[in-house]
Amino acid sequence: MRPNLQRLLESLTCPAFVLNGRGDVLAANSLGPALYAPMIEAAGGATPNHGRFMFLDPRSRQFWGDWESADNLVAHSCTPRPAATPTTRTWR
């Protein structure tokens, strides 16, 4: 993680984290692990992943107050998208 990004995360006064396109948690500020403790514990030392926690761990239903809405958001974020490059044409 770039030091500037970690400093930005730490400057926030709310839990914050950085995800990659697969939903892996790449970095977090000091408040992030406190809020997302169930997901981090479920990872068992591996990289925490939103999709894996959401769909494979029964604790996710308690963690997310409105599991169905959270389920839709996580599922949508897993939808493949074309790479954003200068030569990519608009996809319809």
All heavy atoms as an XYZ file, in Angstrom:
709
protein
N       0.843     -1.166      0.000
C       0.000      0.000      0.000
C       0.890      1.230      0.000
O       1.834      1.315      0.766
C      -0.896     -0.038      1.241
C      -1.879      1.070      1.326
S      -3.071      1.237     -0.015
C      -3.614     -0.428     -0.281
N       0.543      2.158     -0.830
C       1.316      3.407     -0.899
C       1.136      4.195      0.402
O       0.023      4.303      0.922
C       0.856      4.239     -2.079
C       1.219      3.617     -3.397
C       0.810      4.496     -4.533
N       1.245      3.893     -5.782
C       0.863      4.307     -6.957
N       0.047      5.328     -7.056
N       1.288      3.710     -8.042
N       2.213      4.773      0.896
C       2.123      5.527      2.156
C       1.099      6.656      2.114
O       0.411      6.910      3.105
C       3.545      6.069      2.344
C       4.415      5.132      1.581
C       3.590      4.676      0.415
N       0.975      7.337      0.974
C       0.001      8.426      0.873
C      -1.424      7.927      1.052
O      -2.242      8.591      1.678
C       0.125      9.151     -0.469
C       1.362     10.008     -0.546
O       1.967     10.322      0.467
N       1.737     10.384     -1.758
N      -1.725      6.759      0.495
C      -3.064      6.213      0.636
C      -3.326      5.799      2.083
O      -4.405      6.046      2.623
C      -3.267      5.016     -0.300
C      -4.649      4.383     -0.263
C      -5.755      5.405     -0.500
C      -4.742      3.277     -1.292
N      -2.346      5.205      2.734
C      -2.530      4.821      4.133
C      -2.711      6.057      5.005
O      -3.540      6.063      5.906
C      -1.345      3.984      4.629
C      -1.603      3.335      5.976
C      -2.750      2.341      5.941
O      -2.843      1.516      5.052
N      -3.634      2.430      6.923
N      -1.973      7.131      4.714
C      -2.153      8.376      5.470
C      -3.549      8.943      5.251
O      -4.179      9.437      6.187
C      -1.085      9.395      5.081
C       0.246      9.155      5.764
C       1.174     10.355      5.646
N       1.558     10.675      4.274
C       2.577     10.111      3.630
N       3.317      9.208      4.227
N       2.857     10.464      2.396
N      -4.040      8.863      4.021
C      -5.401      9.331      3.737
C      -6.419      8.517      4.531
O      -7.322      9.072      5.157
C      -5.704      9.233      2.242
C      -7.139      9.547      1.832
C      -7.478     11.000      2.136
C      -7.349      9.232      0.377
N      -6.273      7.201      4.530
C      -7.185      6.351      5.290
C      -7.176      6.727      6.772
O      -8.220      6.830      7.410
C      -6.807      4.877      5.135
C      -7.159      4.204      3.829
C      -6.535      2.812      3.771
C      -8.656      4.127      3.635
N      -5.978      6.911      7.320
C      -5.856      7.223      8.742
C      -6.389      8.613      9.080
O      -6.759      8.863     10.235
C      -4.409      7.080      9.206
C      -3.907      5.652      9.225
C      -4.716      4.717     10.124
O      -5.363      5.169     11.097
O      -4.720      3.499      9.822
N      -6.464      9.498      8.110
C      -6.977     10.839      8.380
C      -8.499     10.849      8.504
O      -9.068     11.811      9.017
C      -6.538     11.811      7.281
O      -7.244     11.565      6.076
N      -9.154      9.809      8.046
C     -10.615      9.730      8.126
C     -11.037      9.390      9.549
O     -10.395      8.598     10.234
C     -11.139      8.690      7.147
C     -10.816      8.958      5.680
C     -11.227      7.788      4.812
C     -11.491     10.234      5.215
N     -12.143      9.967      9.979
C     -12.624      9.745     11.345
C     -13.733      8.693     11.391
O     -14.464      8.605     12.364
C     -13.121     11.055     11.955
O     -14.161     11.579     11.127
C     -11.988     12.061     12.073
N     -13.847      7.916     10.341
C     -14.817      6.834     10.281
C     -14.092      5.585      9.770
O     -13.023      5.693      9.182
C     -15.974      7.201      9.359
S     -15.456      7.499      7.663
N     -14.664      4.395      9.992
C     -14.027      3.188      9.452
C     -13.923      3.282      7.936
O     -14.869      3.677      7.256
C     -14.973      2.056      9.865
C     -15.722      2.598     11.031
C     -15.856      4.072     10.768
N     -12.756      2.939      7.407
C     -12.530      3.017      5.962
C     -11.594      1.901      5.536
O     -10.741      1.463      6.304
C     -11.937      4.367      5.592
N     -11.781      1.440      4.308
C     -10.913      0.402      3.764
C     -10.858      0.533      2.263
O     -11.669      1.220      1.658
C     -11.374     -0.994      4.182
C     -12.816     -1.274      3.872
C     -13.185     -1.829      2.661
C     -13.794     -0.968      4.782
C     -14.506     -2.064      2.361
C     -15.129     -1.213      4.497
C     -15.480     -1.767      3.285
N      -9.884     -0.156      1.658
C      -9.695     -0.158      0.212
C      -9.904     -1.581     -0.264
O      -9.351     -2.530      0.297
C      -8.264      0.317     -0.163
C      -8.034      0.202     -1.659
C      -8.040      1.735      0.327
N     -10.731     -1.724     -1.301
C     -11.005     -3.026     -1.900
C     -10.440     -3.089     -3.302
O     -10.349     -2.070     -3.980
C     -12.523     -3.265     -2.021
C     -13.364     -3.215     -0.772
C     -14.840     -3.327     -1.142
C     -12.963     -4.308      0.176
N     -10.118     -4.287     -3.757
C      -9.801     -4.455     -5.169
C     -11.077     -4.874     -5.892
O     -12.150     -4.962     -5.278
C      -8.643     -5.443     -5.383
C      -8.968     -6.861     -4.963
O     -10.126     -7.231     -4.726
N      -7.948     -7.684     -4.861
N     -11.001     -5.144     -7.160
C     -12.163     -5.497     -7.966
C     -12.807     -6.814     -7.585
O     -13.945     -7.091     -7.967
N     -12.108     -7.643     -6.830
C     -12.665     -8.926     -6.390
C     -13.265     -8.851     -4.993
O     -13.756     -9.837     -4.475
C     -11.580    -10.001     -6.422
C     -11.090    -10.329     -7.817
C     -10.057    -11.436     -7.783
N      -8.944    -11.144     -6.888
C      -7.826    -10.528     -7.250
N      -7.672    -10.124     -8.491
N      -6.864    -10.309     -6.377
N     -13.193     -7.673     -4.358
C     -13.750     -7.509     -3.020
C     -12.781     -7.853     -1.906
O     -13.177     -7.924     -0.743
N     -11.490     -8.055     -2.243
C     -10.488     -8.295     -1.216
C     -10.190     -6.990     -0.494
O     -10.061     -5.937     -1.125
C      -9.167     -8.802     -1.822
C      -9.300    -10.151     -2.499
O     -10.142    -10.964     -2.070
O      -8.546    -10.399     -3.461
N     -10.063     -7.049      0.822
C      -9.691     -5.873      1.597
C      -8.177     -5.730      1.532
O      -7.442     -6.573      2.032
C     -10.163     -5.992      3.061
C      -9.715     -4.775      3.858
C     -11.674     -6.142      3.122
N      -7.706     -4.681      0.878
C      -6.278     -4.458      0.689
C      -5.657     -3.603      1.785
O      -4.476     -3.758      2.103
C      -6.026     -3.796     -0.664
C      -6.543     -4.549     -1.882
C      -6.257     -3.753     -3.143
C      -5.929     -5.936     -1.959
N      -6.426     -2.698      2.349
C      -5.923     -1.807      3.393
C      -7.120     -1.273      4.173
O      -8.244     -1.261      3.678
C      -5.141     -0.652      2.785
N      -6.836     -0.835      5.384
C      -7.882     -0.246      6.222
C      -7.244      0.733      7.175
O      -6.048      0.652      7.458
C      -8.615     -1.332      7.000
N      -8.050      1.674      7.661
C      -7.542      2.540      8.710
C      -7.715      1.810     10.039
O      -8.212      0.685     10.083
C      -8.209      3.918      8.688
C      -9.688      3.884      9.019
O     -10.271      2.855      9.342
N     -10.319      5.039      8.918
N      -7.315      2.434     11.128
C      -7.351      1.749     12.420
C      -8.767      1.441     12.891
O      -8.973      0.547     13.702
C      -6.607      2.572     13.471
O      -7.159      3.868     13.554
N      -9.771      2.149     12.383
C     -11.160      1.891     12.775
C     -11.812      0.794     11.934
O     -12.787      0.185     12.360
C     -11.981      3.178     12.658
C     -11.532      4.339     13.541
C     -12.334      5.595     13.206
C     -11.670      3.979     15.001
N     -11.293      0.538     10.750
C     -11.887     -0.460      9.858
C     -11.996     -1.848     10.465
O     -13.073     -2.457     10.442
N     -10.921     -2.386     11.039
C     -11.011     -3.727     11.620
C     -12.003     -3.835     12.776
O     -12.584     -4.889     13.000
C      -9.583     -4.012     12.101
C      -8.730     -3.158     11.230
C      -9.546     -1.912     10.982
N     -12.219     -2.745     13.506
C     -13.185     -2.777     14.597
C     -14.600     -2.979     14.061
O     -15.376     -3.769     14.605
C     -13.106     -1.492     15.412
N     -14.934     -2.291     12.988
C     -16.272     -2.422     12.411
C     -16.443     -3.747     11.690
O     -17.482     -4.385     11.790
C     -16.550     -1.267     11.442
C     -17.908     -1.302     10.750
C     -19.036     -1.200     11.771
C     -18.012     -0.176      9.738
N     -15.418     -4.172     10.967
C     -15.521     -5.370     10.145
C     -14.891     -6.596     10.795
O     -14.462     -7.515     10.108
C     -14.909     -5.112      8.768
C     -15.810     -4.244      7.926
C     -15.661     -2.871      7.901
C     -16.847     -4.810      7.198
C     -16.505     -2.074      7.153
C     -17.704     -4.022      6.454
C     -17.529     -2.657      6.435
O     -18.376     -1.878      5.713
N     -14.852     -6.626     12.123
C     -14.241     -7.745     12.846
C     -14.813     -9.102     12.432
O     -14.044    -10.051     12.227
C     -14.368     -7.537     14.348
N     -16.130     -9.269     12.271
C     -16.640    -10.590     11.879
C     -16.086    -11.069     10.534
O     -15.765    -12.244     10.371
C     -18.156    -10.394     11.816
C     -18.431     -9.246     12.718
C     -17.228     -8.339     12.572
N     -15.956    -10.157      9.573
C     -15.438    -10.540      8.264
C     -13.953    -10.892      8.354
O     -13.491    -11.848      7.738
C     -15.647     -9.419      7.249
C     -15.183     -9.780      5.852
S     -15.550     -8.535      4.605
C     -14.591     -7.156      5.175
N     -13.212    -10.142      9.143
C     -11.784    -10.402      9.304
C     -11.575    -11.726     10.033
O     -10.731    -12.539      9.647
C     -11.104     -9.219     10.025
C     -11.149     -7.990      9.115
C      -9.681     -9.562     10.419
C     -10.804     -6.699      9.801
N     -12.358    -11.973     11.078
C     -12.262    -13.240     11.807
C     -12.622    -14.413     10.902
O     -11.990    -15.469     10.958
C     -13.182    -13.219     13.021
C     -12.731    -12.279     14.104
C     -13.784    -12.065     15.172
O     -14.820    -12.769     15.170
O     -13.585    -11.183     16.015
N     -13.624    -14.234     10.072
C     -14.055    -15.310      9.165
C     -12.966    -15.665      8.166
O     -12.891    -16.809      7.705
C     -15.329    -14.902      8.424
N     -12.100    -14.707      7.838
C     -11.035    -14.965      6.868
C      -9.959    -15.878      7.453
O      -9.198    -16.491      6.699
C     -10.422    -13.650      6.404
N      -9.878    -15.960      8.765
C      -8.940    -16.870      9.400
C      -7.485    -16.657      9.006
O      -6.753    -17.620      8.790
N      -7.064    -15.411      8.885
C      -5.683    -15.120      8.526
C      -5.475    -14.883      7.037
O      -4.452    -14.357      6.630
N      -6.419    -15.303      6.211
C      -6.349    -15.028      4.769
C      -6.820    -13.589      4.532
O      -7.292    -12.918      5.446
C      -7.226    -16.004      3.997
N      -6.714    -13.128      3.315
C      -7.192    -11.791      2.969
C      -8.711    -11.757      3.092
O      -9.404    -12.563      2.462
C      -6.787    -11.425      1.530
O      -5.360    -11.479      1.437
C      -7.273    -10.045      1.150
N      -9.269    -10.851      3.908
C     -10.727    -10.753      4.005
C     -11.331    -10.403      2.649
O     -10.760     -9.623      1.889
C     -10.947     -9.622      5.013
C      -9.662     -9.519      5.763
C      -8.591     -9.921      4.799
N     -12.489    -10.975      2.357
C     -13.149    -10.768      1.067
C     -14.636    -10.605      1.309
O     -15.262    -11.462      1.951
C     -12.874    -11.947      0.147
C     -13.563    -11.801     -1.181
O     -14.744    -12.092     -1.287
N     -12.829    -11.343     -2.186
N     -15.202     -9.519      0.789
C     -16.630     -9.242      0.996
C     -17.521    -10.344      0.442
O     -18.461    -10.778      1.103
C     -17.007     -7.893      0.364
C     -16.811     -6.750      1.287
N     -17.774     -6.319      2.147
C     -15.735     -5.959      1.505
C     -17.322     -5.302      2.841
N     -16.082     -5.062      2.472
N     -17.286    -10.762     -0.767
C     -18.138    -11.784     -1.379
C     -18.073    -13.110     -0.650
O     -19.099    -13.752     -0.396
N     -16.882    -13.528     -0.291
C     -16.714    -14.796      0.420
C     -17.464    -14.755      1.752
O     -18.169    -15.690      2.114
C     -15.223    -15.070      0.631
C     -14.907    -16.422      1.155
C     -13.417    -16.769      1.107
N     -12.527    -15.670      1.470
C     -11.625    -15.131      0.663
N     -11.457    -15.573     -0.571
N     -10.855    -14.145      1.071
N     -17.320    -13.635      2.479
C     -18.020    -13.500      3.753
C     -19.530    -13.459      3.545
O     -20.282    -14.147      4.233
C     -17.541    -12.241      4.479
C     -18.233    -12.001      5.795
C     -18.055    -12.870      6.855
C     -19.040    -10.902      5.971
C     -18.693    -12.659      8.074
C     -19.674    -10.675      7.180
C     -19.502    -11.549      8.238
N     -19.967    -12.668      2.580
C     -21.400    -12.484      2.344
C     -22.112    -13.789      2.008
O     -23.171    -14.094      2.545
C     -21.602    -11.482      1.202
C     -23.043    -11.326      0.735
S     -24.154    -10.639      1.962
C     -23.608     -8.975      2.008
N     -21.511    -14.574      1.110
C     -22.214    -15.734      0.590
C     -21.853    -17.048      1.261
O     -22.579    -18.032      1.124
C     -21.982    -15.845     -0.918
C     -22.491    -14.633     -1.655
C     -21.625    -13.792     -2.316
C     -23.839    -14.326     -1.659
C     -22.089    -12.670     -2.984
C     -24.323    -13.209     -2.322
C     -23.440    -12.381     -2.985
N     -20.739    -17.103      1.976
C     -20.308    -18.385      2.543
C     -20.320    -18.438      4.062
O     -20.176    -19.526      4.629
C     -18.895    -18.734      2.037
C     -18.756    -18.868      0.527
C     -17.311    -19.186      0.162
C     -19.687    -19.948     -0.010
N     -20.490    -17.322      4.718
C     -20.459    -17.320      6.182
C     -21.829    -16.944      6.736
O     -22.338    -15.864      6.450
C     -19.402    -16.331      6.674
C     -19.069    -16.549      8.131
O     -19.992    -16.525      8.963
O     -17.884    -16.755      8.439
N     -22.442    -17.826      7.536
C     -23.776    -17.525      8.061
C     -23.807    -16.291      8.976
O     -24.866    -15.675      9.139
C     -24.164    -18.786      8.838
C     -22.961    -19.636      8.924
C     -21.964    -19.145      7.925
N     -22.660    -15.891      9.531
C     -22.621    -14.694     10.379
C     -22.915    -13.420      9.597
O     -23.270    -12.399     10.180
C     -21.260    -14.567     11.068
C     -21.004    -15.655     12.091
C     -19.624    -15.539     12.669
N     -18.663    -15.985     11.656
C     -17.368    -16.061     11.876
N     -16.854    -15.712     13.027
N     -16.558    -16.491     10.919
N     -22.788    -13.479      8.282
C     -23.029    -12.273      7.486
C     -24.474    -11.808      7.588
O     -24.750    -10.618      7.491
C     -22.644    -12.498      6.029
O     -23.531    -13.394      5.404
N     -25.399    -12.723      7.809
C     -26.822    -12.322      7.925
C     -27.055    -11.479      9.170
O     -27.908    -10.600      9.168
C     -27.726    -13.539      7.910
C     -27.769    -14.172      6.541
C     -28.836    -15.271      6.491
N     -28.912    -15.828      5.170
C     -29.727    -15.405      4.219
N     -30.537    -14.400      4.446
N     -29.736    -15.970      3.034
N     -26.308    -11.757     10.233
C     -26.420    -10.933     11.438
C     -25.624     -9.641     11.286
O     -26.033     -8.594     11.769
C     -25.909    -11.694     12.658
C     -26.828    -12.801     13.102
C     -26.286    -13.487     14.339
O     -25.082    -13.538     14.547
N     -27.184    -14.006     15.148
N     -24.474     -9.730     10.624
C     -23.609     -8.572     10.464
C     -24.305     -7.473      9.664
O     -24.287     -6.312     10.042
C     -22.297     -8.984      9.791
C     -21.361     -7.839      9.558
C     -20.641     -7.291     10.612
C     -21.193     -7.303      8.292
C     -19.779     -6.228     10.407
C     -20.326     -6.243      8.085
C     -19.619     -5.705      9.144
N     -24.900     -7.859      8.558
C     -25.592     -6.888      7.716
C     -27.032     -6.790      8.193
O     -27.775     -7.753      8.144
C     -25.573     -7.319      6.247
C     -24.202     -7.426      5.688
C     -23.491     -8.564      5.479
C     -23.352     -6.353      5.282
N     -22.261     -8.279      4.969
C     -22.143     -6.922      4.839
C     -23.493     -4.978      5.257
C     -21.084     -6.157      4.381
C     -22.445     -4.212      4.793
C     -21.262     -4.795      4.362
N     -27.461     -5.616      8.636
C     -28.828     -5.439      9.115
C     -29.864     -5.768      8.047
O     -30.876     -6.397      8.315
N     -29.605     -5.370      6.821
C     -30.495     -5.647      5.689
C     -29.708     -6.519      4.707
O     -29.170     -6.032      3.724
C     -30.941     -4.332      5.052
C     -31.917     -4.526      3.900
O     -32.276     -5.688      3.596
O     -32.303     -3.518      3.298
N     -29.640     -7.816      5.000
C     -28.788     -8.724      4.242
C     -29.148     -8.739      2.763
O     -28.264     -8.771      1.912
C     -28.889    -10.145      4.816
C     -27.887    -11.080      4.224
C     -26.608    -11.266      4.653
C     -28.069    -11.945      3.102
N     -25.965    -12.191      3.866
C     -26.846    -12.631      2.902
C     -29.127    -12.209      2.244
C     -26.670    -13.554      1.882
C     -28.946    -13.131      1.239
C     -27.733    -13.791      1.071
N     -30.439     -8.707      2.436
C     -30.840     -8.780      1.028
C     -30.306     -7.593      0.227
O     -29.827     -7.761     -0.900
C     -32.363     -8.888      0.892
C     -32.928    -10.228      1.294
C     -33.024    -10.413      2.806
O     -32.937     -9.412      3.553
O     -33.158    -11.562      3.254
N     -30.374     -6.399      0.786
C     -29.841     -5.228      0.076
C     -28.327     -5.305     -0.041
O     -27.758     -4.999     -1.093
C     -30.234     -3.941      0.799
O     -31.629     -3.760      0.717
N     -27.667     -5.711      1.039
C     -26.208     -5.852      1.006
C     -25.813     -6.934      0.017
O     -24.829     -6.788     -0.718
C     -25.680     -6.180      2.398
N     -26.586     -8.003     -0.038
C     -26.348     -9.099     -0.980
C     -26.364     -8.578     -2.410
O     -25.483     -8.893     -3.210
C     -27.416    -10.171     -0.770
C     -27.426    -11.245     -1.826
O     -26.354    -11.592     -2.345
O     -28.517    -11.766     -2.127
N     -27.339     -7.758     -2.735
C     -27.427     -7.192     -4.089
C     -26.231     -6.307     -4.406
O     -25.700     -6.345     -5.522
C     -28.723     -6.397     -4.251
C     -29.935     -7.290     -4.315
O     -29.846     -8.451     -4.695
N     -31.082     -6.767     -3.907
N     -25.793     -5.504     -3.439
C     -24.639     -4.626     -3.670
C     -23.366     -5.431     -3.900
O     -22.589     -5.138     -4.812
C     -24.446     -3.690     -2.487
C     -25.466     -2.576     -2.335
C     -25.251     -1.833     -1.019
C     -25.396     -1.618     -3.499
N     -23.155     -6.457     -3.080
C     -21.944     -7.276     -3.234
C     -21.994     -8.038     -4.548
O     -21.007     -8.099     -5.281
C     -21.763     -8.226     -2.032
C     -20.644     -9.214     -2.289
C     -21.475     -7.421     -0.774
N     -23.154     -8.605     -4.875
C     -23.279     -9.347     -6.130
C     -23.040     -8.427     -7.327
O     -22.359     -8.799     -8.284
C     -24.655    -10.005     -6.226
N     -23.571     -7.215     -7.272
C     -23.374     -6.267     -8.372
C     -21.903     -5.894     -8.511
O     -21.396     -5.748     -9.624
C     -24.211     -5.014     -8.161
C     -24.006     -3.978     -9.217
N     -24.477     -4.132    -10.501
C     -23.351     -2.801     -9.194
C     -24.121     -3.084    -11.219
N     -23.439     -2.262    -10.444
N     -21.207     -5.752     -7.386
C     -19.790     -5.372     -7.463
C     -18.939     -6.489     -8.048
O     -17.826     -6.246     -8.501
C     -19.261     -4.982     -6.081
O     -19.145     -6.116     -5.255
N     -19.455     -7.717     -8.051
C     -18.720     -8.849     -8.627
C     -18.967     -9.008    -10.122
O     -18.363     -9.858    -10.761
C     -19.116    -10.150     -7.923
S     -18.645    -10.188     -6.194
N     -19.865     -8.192    -10.677
C     -20.189     -8.286    -12.091
C     -18.985     -7.880    -12.934
O     -18.420     -6.809    -12.720
C     -21.380     -7.359    -12.431
O     -22.474     -7.711    -11.600
C     -21.768     -7.474    -13.889
N     -18.571     -8.719    -13.875
C     -17.417     -8.362    -14.711
C     -17.688     -7.100    -15.525
O     -18.791     -6.890    -16.017
C     -17.249     -9.556    -15.653
C     -18.037    -10.657    -15.052
C     -19.102    -10.026    -14.204
N     -16.685     -6.254    -15.625
C     -16.785     -5.030    -16.409
C     -15.576     -4.961    -17.339
O     -14.498     -5.421    -16.987
C     -16.808     -3.820    -15.484
C     -18.075     -3.750    -14.651
C     -18.075     -2.550    -13.738
N     -17.324     -2.639    -12.504
C     -17.633     -3.410    -11.476
N     -18.658     -4.227    -11.542
N     -16.918     -3.397    -10.373
N     -15.752     -4.378    -18.485
C     -14.594     -4.245    -19.387
C     -13.542     -3.347    -18.772
O     -13.847     -2.450    -17.989
C     -15.188     -3.618    -20.648
C     -16.479     -3.031    -20.227
C     -16.965     -3.816    -19.036
N     -12.314     -3.606    -19.105
C     -11.210     -2.797    -18.588
C     -11.336     -1.367    -19.079
O     -11.685     -1.115    -20.231
C      -9.886     -3.397    -19.031
N     -11.043     -0.442    -18.205
C     -11.101      0.970    -18.581
C      -9.720      1.388    -19.084
O      -8.801      1.576    -18.312
C     -11.516      1.812    -17.386
N      -9.605      1.483    -20.378
C      -8.352      1.930    -20.988
C      -8.692      3.003    -22.013
O      -9.835      3.115    -22.450
C      -7.624      0.764    -21.705
O      -8.447      0.306    -22.785
C      -7.355     -0.394    -20.749
N      -7.707      3.768    -22.407
C      -7.976      4.815    -23.409
C      -8.537      4.273    -24.717
O      -9.211      4.988    -25.442
C      -6.616      5.477    -23.608
C      -5.841      5.164    -22.386
C      -6.337      3.818    -21.917
N      -8.281      3.001    -25.037
C      -8.753      2.453    -26.300
C     -10.078      1.704    -26.175
O     -10.611      1.230    -27.160
C      -7.699      1.487    -26.876
O      -7.456      0.460    -25.935
C      -6.412      2.229    -27.187
N     -10.615      1.612    -24.961
C     -11.871      0.901    -24.770
C     -13.018      1.735    -25.331
O     -13.159      2.906    -25.016
C     -12.133      0.632    -23.275
O     -11.060     -0.142    -22.775
C     -13.435     -0.115    -23.067
N     -13.831      1.110    -26.158
C     -15.002      1.804    -26.682
C     -16.123      1.751    -25.642
O     -16.123      0.934    -24.748
C     -15.471      1.125    -27.960
C     -14.487      1.295    -29.070
C     -15.009      0.637    -30.303
N     -13.993      0.749    -31.342
C     -14.261      0.749    -32.607
N     -15.510      0.602    -33.016
N     -13.308      0.874    -33.491
N     -17.076      2.612    -25.780
C     -18.196      2.621    -24.857
C     -18.987      1.328    -25.015
O     -19.349      0.933    -26.109
C     -19.121      3.832    -25.151
O     -18.339      5.010    -25.058
C     -20.277      3.873    -24.181
N     -19.247      0.671    -23.887
C     -20.013     -0.578    -23.884
C     -21.473     -0.248    -23.593
O     -21.789      0.511    -22.713
C     -19.460     -1.514    -22.812
C     -18.100     -1.972    -23.130
C     -16.945     -1.271    -22.987
C     -17.717     -3.218    -23.692
N     -15.877     -2.003    -23.407
C     -16.321     -3.199    -23.837
C     -18.427     -4.366    -24.084
C     -15.627     -4.288    -24.362
C     -17.743     -5.428    -24.586
C     -16.350     -5.388    -24.741
N     -22.335     -0.856    -24.388
C     -23.780     -0.606    -24.210
C     -24.485     -1.875    -23.899
O     -24.189     -2.911    -24.235
C     -24.352      0.029    -25.452
C     -23.732      1.369    -25.715
C     -24.249      1.965    -26.979
N     -23.424      3.121    -27.289
C     -23.885      4.169    -27.882
N     -25.128      4.240    -28.225
N     -23.089      5.162    -28.140
